[in-house]
Amino acid sequence: MITRFSTLILALFLLTISAYSQKSNSFNVKKQLEYCAVQASKTLKVTPDDGTSPRTVPNGSKEWKFVGYKDWTSGFWPGELWYLYEATGDKKWEKEADKFSRFLTPLSVSKAGDHDLGFQVFNSFGNGYRLTKNKEYKDIILKTADTLATLFNPKVGTIQSWPHNKMGGHNTIIDNMMNLELLFWASKNGGNKKLYDIAVKHAETTMANHFRPDYSAYHVIIYDYETGKKIKGRTAQGYSDDSMWARGQAWAIYGFTMVYRETKDPKFLDFAHKVTRVYLDRLTTEDLIPYWDFNAAGIPNEPRDASAAAIVSSALIELSSYTKDKNLKNEYLTKSKKMIVSLSDHYQSHDVNSAFLLHSTGHKPAGSEIDCSINYADYYYLEALLRLQKLK
């Protein structure tokens, strides 16, 4: 009797595994890319031709809120258009991507307002140059890298994130890791070689000061302007100074993975694994889409953040490619695919609005962009789909 019962349990287990495997294997990346193209076409129809770009659709609305080129998210929409050109080869997307990218040109010759120039210019012109080799794009990228470098404080060893917000010292946020890619690229493509050194120093300083003993990230670190010493860690967009803000940890995972790609220094790869481990180990949601902050008081009645999941799903695909441990590599790929499937099956916007995804959270403490559609969630979701397609 026990043997028959055990056999039945084993059969049910194998059936469950088989069903999940079939679902994962049957996931149609091409279909999801086509969905993104349809949604983006709808957004194009309602986007004014005045230099603005779509940033967010508030919860309960169908209407995009548009922002000017100085907004930190202004590079994600043209970046999406470049990715759609890459996915389809359709010249329509190249034309639109070029137009919306060129709206951002003044950033390359203006005084640096904050660290977000990488998000703004490398996601737009950077993707454009990668796909077209347009020399005008390259010139804009190189000028922008020099502009970003002006925010580097050699006494601290990091780029200041928010010069306009003193916060009691030189502030650096974990998001800033993402903008180092602009400096690395420029240093290898005709720009000043010192840009490489600035990017490495920023990553090393962040690695030393920005993380708790369990490798969860503070959102903001305040440094003394003159001595360069760390004063304190705090949050701006997370639940508390000591909480693990989901998107902040996502920036760390993606950022250190990228720094390893650019430097091939094993200390950055090791650190990428460590900041990934704490995220995956503390991820308790069945669909692998995190709450906006891992320590938020109201879990499970807190908003999710699809943008964090999109960023991590894309980063895990890249990180898996540098991972020699077969079990770890398999874990990264399996969980990345599950995140992408979850986003595709349960978080797509469809007729709710013309964004790709619902349920992202921007700045909950400020009551801003809570449980809504946001352009950077769409950008990294589309990037993750393209990376997954290349794997297949």
N, C-alpha and C positions, 0 to 999 in steps of 0.2 A: 504493500500500500504506500509506504514511504517512498519507495523507488518510483512508483507511478506518479505520485504527487510531485516529486522532484523533477521528473521528466517533463511534467506539465508546466511547472514554473520556468524551467529552462527554455521550453518551447515558446512560452509567452515572452520571455526576455529577448530571445533571438528575434521574434516577430517584431517587437518594439524597436530594437536596434535596426532591423531591416527597413522598417517603415521610415525611421528618421534618416537613414542612409539614402533611401530612395528619394525622400523629399529634398535632401541636400543636393544629391546628384542631379535631380530633375530641375533644380533652380535655373531659370532661364535668364542669364545676364542680358542677352540681346533684347529680350522683352522689357526688362527694366530700363535699359538705355533708351528704348523707343518711347517708353512712358515719360522719361525725363525730357525728351525732345518735344513731345506733345505739350507738356506743361510749360516748358520754356517758350514755346511758340505762342501760347496764350498770354504769357507775361509780356512778351515783346509787343503784343497788340495794345497793351494798356500802359506801356512805359513811355513817358514823354520824351521828345527829342530835344531836351534842354540841358543835357549834361548830368542829369541825375540818374541814379540806379535804384532798383528795388532792394530794400533791406529786410523788411519784416511784414508779416500779415498778422495783426493782433488776433487773439483768440475771439471767436465769434464773428469775425469780419471776413469778407472776401477780398477786401481792397488792400493793395500793397501800400506801404509807407515808403516814400522815396527819399534818398539822401544825396547830398552833393559830393564832389570828388574828395573833399577833405575828411569825410567820415571814415572811420577806421575800417569799415566793411566794404568800402567802395570797389575794392579789387575782386571781390568774390563773384559778382555777377558777370563781368567780362571773363573771369576765369572759367566759370561754368560754360560760357559760350565757346571758349577755346576747347574745352573738354568735349563739347558736343561736336565741334568740327573734327576733333581727333577720332571720335567714336563713329562718325557717319561719313566723313569726307565731303560733306555737302558744303559748297561754297557759300551758301546762305549764312551759315554759322560763322565762317571766317569773316565775312563782310561785317556782320553785327559785332563780332568780338573785336575787330579792329576799331570800329566806331566807338564802342564803349571804353575800350582801353585808352584811346587817344584823349578822352575827356580827362584822364588822370595825368596828362603830360606836365602840367604846372608843378606837380609834386617834386619833379626831378630838379627844379631850379628854384625852389622856395626854401626858406629856412626850415629846418626840421622842427615840426611841432610836437612829435612824439615818436615812439619806436615802431609804429605800425606801418612804416613804409614798405616793409617786406610783404605784408599782407596785401597792401594796396597795389604795389608796382610789380612784384615778382609773380604774384598769382595772375596778373593780367598780362603785362608785357613779357614776363618771364616765360609763361606758357606760349605766348604768341611767337617769341623768338625760337623756342624749342621746335615749334611746328613749321615755321616759315623761313627762319634765318633772315628776317628783315633787319637790315643794318640800323635803321632808325630806332627800332625797338631796343637793340643792343646799346646804343648810345644813351637812351633814356635810363636803362637799367644801371649802367655804369655811373651816370651822374647821380642817380638816386642812392646808390651804395655809398658814395662819398658824402652825400647829405646825411645819411643815417649815421655814419661814422663820427660825425661832429658831436653826437650825444654820448660818445664814449668818455668815461672818466678814468684815466690811467691810475689814479690814486686808489680807486675802488676796484677797478677791473671789470666793470660792466657798463653797458649802455643804459643811460637813464631812460626810463619808460615814459614818465609823465613830467616833463620839465615845468609845466604850468601848475602842477599840484605838488607843493614842496613836501608835505607830509612829515616834516621834521628832519629831512635829510635827503640824500640821493636815493631815489626809489627805483627798484627794479622788480618787474612782475614776471611770473613764470611764463606768461604768453610770449615774452620777448625771445624765448628760445626759437620760436618759429621764424623770426625775422633774420636770424643768423644765416639762413640759406642764401639770402640776397648777397651778403658779404662774401661768403665762400665762392659763390658763382662768379662774382665780379673779379675776385682775386685770381681766378683761373682763366678769365676770358678778357684779359687786356687791362684790368683795373690795377690799382695799387696793391702790391703784395702784402702791405701792412694790414689790409682788410682781413686777410686770413688770420693773422695774429690776433686781431681784435676779437674775431669770432671765437677763436679757441680760448682766449683769456676769459671772455664772457661765460663760455660754457664751463670752464674750470671753476670760476668763482661761484657760479650758480650751483654747481655740483657740491661745492664745499659748504655753502651757507644756506641754501634754499630748502633744505629737506630735514625732516624730523628723523629720529633714529630708525623708524620703520620705513623710511623712504617715501612717505607721503609729503606732498609739497605744500609749503606756504604759498599763498597767492602773491604777497608783496614782501620784499625785504627792504628795510630802511638801513642805509649805510651812512656813516659820517663822511661828509664831503672831503674833509682834509686828511683824516687818518685812514680812511677806507675801511674802518672796522664796522662790523655788523652791529647795529643798534637793536633791532627787533624784527620779528616776523609778524605779519598781520594779514587780514583779509580786506578786500574791497567788495567782492561779489560772492564770496562764500558765506556759509552759515555763521561761522565764528573764526576767530584768529587761529584756533587749533583744529579746525575741521578740515576734511579732505573734500575740497570743491571738485566736483567731477570733471568739469572742463579744464580746470587747471592741471589736474593729474594727466588728462589726455594730452594737453600741450607738452607736458614733460616727456611722456612716452614717445610721441611723434618727434619732438625736438631732439632728444638725445639719440634716437635712432638715426635721424638725419645727420647729426654731427659725426656719428661713427661712419656713415657713408662718405662724408666729405673728408675725414681725416684718417680713417682706417686705424685709429688709435684704440686698442682693445679696452682701455679704461672706460671709454664712452659706451662701448657695447655692453660691458659688464653693468654699467649704471643703467642703461636702457632696460636691461633684464630686471633689475631691482625695482625700478619705479613701475614697471609693468606688473611685477609679481604682486605688489601690495594692492594694485587696482583690481586684478583678476581675483585675488583671494578674498577681497572684501565685497565683490560684486555678488549680491544675493538674489537679484531679480531673475526669474526663470527665463525671461526673454533676453537677458544680458544688456538691457537698456537701463542705465543707472538713474537713480534719483538725482536731482540737480546737485545735491551735496550728500556725501556718504554718511554724514553725521547730523543731518537735518532732524529736528526734534519730532516732526510729525509723521515720519515714515511709519506705515506705508501710505499715508495720505498726503504725500508731498508730490510736487510735479516731477516728471521725468525730464531728462535732457537728451533728446535724440542727437543733438549736435556732438555731445561728448562721445556717444556710441559711434557716430560716423567717423570722427577723428581717429578713435582707437582702432576701429575695424580696418581703416586704411593703413595705419601705422603697423598693425600686427602682421599684415601681409608682407610689408617690407622687412620688419624685424625677423620674421620667419626665414627669410632668404639669407640671413647672416647667422642663423642658428644651426650649429652642428649636432647638438643633442636631438636625436630623432623624436623622442617623446615630447620634448619642449616645442620643437618645430611643429609637430602634429597638433599639440594643444593650441598654439597660436593660430594655426590655420583653421582648425575646427571651430574655435570660438569666434574668430573673425567672420567666418562664413555664417555662423549662427546669428551674429549681430546684423549682418547684411540681410539675411533672410527675414529676420524679425522686423527690421526697418521697412523692408519691401512688402511684407505681408500685413503689417499692422500699423504702420506709421505714415504710409503714403497719403498725400492730400486728396488726390483724385478730384472730385467735384466740390470739395469743401473750399478750395482756393487753387490758384495756379502754381503754388510752390511745389516742391517735390515731397517734402516731409512736414508732418505736424509734430507737436509736443516737444519743442525745444524751450529751454529756459535761459534767458540772457542775463538779467541782473535782478534776481529776486529780492535782495535786501532793499533795492531802490524801487521795487514794485514795477519794474520795467521788463517788457518782453517775457512774460510768464506764460508757459504752455502755449506757445505760438509757433508759427513758421518763421525761420530765420535763414538768410542767404548762406551763411557759412556752414550750416548743417547740410544744405543742398550741395554745396561745393565739395565737401569731403565725402558725402555719400556717392556723388558721381565719380570722384577720384577712386573711391574704394571699388566701385563697380568696374571701372577700367582696369584697375590692378588685378581684380579677380578674373576678369576676362583674359588678361595676359597670362595668368597662371594656367588657365584651362587650355 
